[in-house]
Amino acid sequence: MASQQSQAPHLQLATFAGGCFWCMVKPFDQWDGVHAVISGYTGGHVDNPSYEQVKTQTSGHLEAVQITYDPSLISYKQMLELFWAQIDPTDDGGQFQDRGESYTTAIFVHNEEQRELAEASREALMHSGRFDKPIVTPIRDAMVFYPAEDYHQDYYRKEPEHYKQDRAVSGRDAFIEQHWK
């Protein structure tokens, strides 16, 4: 299993693909104990891919976020709960208006403890009755994570109006309101 070391020994990494990475930053960025949320690409076969390569759906990469966090302030279990509440875990063709492999969901685990927690959370969601369709979000080994271009980082802060409009038009916010609130 590949893993990247974080700066401080007590910090850990969590990596989630939840469709458009712009929409996955803010939900995690708002919590005490989260040190960084980086938009990027992982899971594919092209070294150091660009956004243009990833969006062609030929690099194998998923848009993802990699979160550096302090587990004494926010647990991986809490991270998983936040992740599930941002996505449609029953859609294997993308997320909301964003279609294709690069917009599919996945949990990329960095160690066996994360794998066990991720599997337990997925199992609990499967049996929760929250969804009528099967949960299709895979749990995968973490791979090399490539940060996206600078203009993709912290998009919700750089372009707040466009970010808000994109979320509303995509159907993500309506889905979250219906299934998670």
KADA-V90384 format. One record per backbone hydrogen bond with DSSP energy under -1.0 kcal/mol. CO is the residue of the C=O (numbers start at 1). NH is the residue of the N-H. If there is no record, write none. Layout:
# KADA-V90384
CO,NH
CO,NH
This chain:
# KADA-V90384
8,11
12,69
14,67
15,108
16,65
17,106
25,28
25,29
28,31
31,34
33,70
36,68
38,66
39,148
40,64
41,146
42,62
50,54
51,55
54,57
59,45
62,42
64,40
65,16
66,38
67,14
68,35
68,36
69,12
70,73
70,74
75,79
76,80
77,81
78,82
79,83
80,84
81,85
83,86
84,87
88,91
89,136
93,100
95,98
98,95
100,103
101,104
102,63
106,17
107,140
109,142
111,115
112,116
113,117
114,118
115,119
116,120
117,121
118,122
119,123
120,124
121,125
122,126
123,127
125,128
138,107
140,109
142,2
146,41
149,152
150,153
154,157
154,158
155,159
159,163
160,164
161,165
162,166
163,167
164,168
165,169
166,170
167,173
171,175
172,176
173,177
174,178
175,179
176,180
176,181
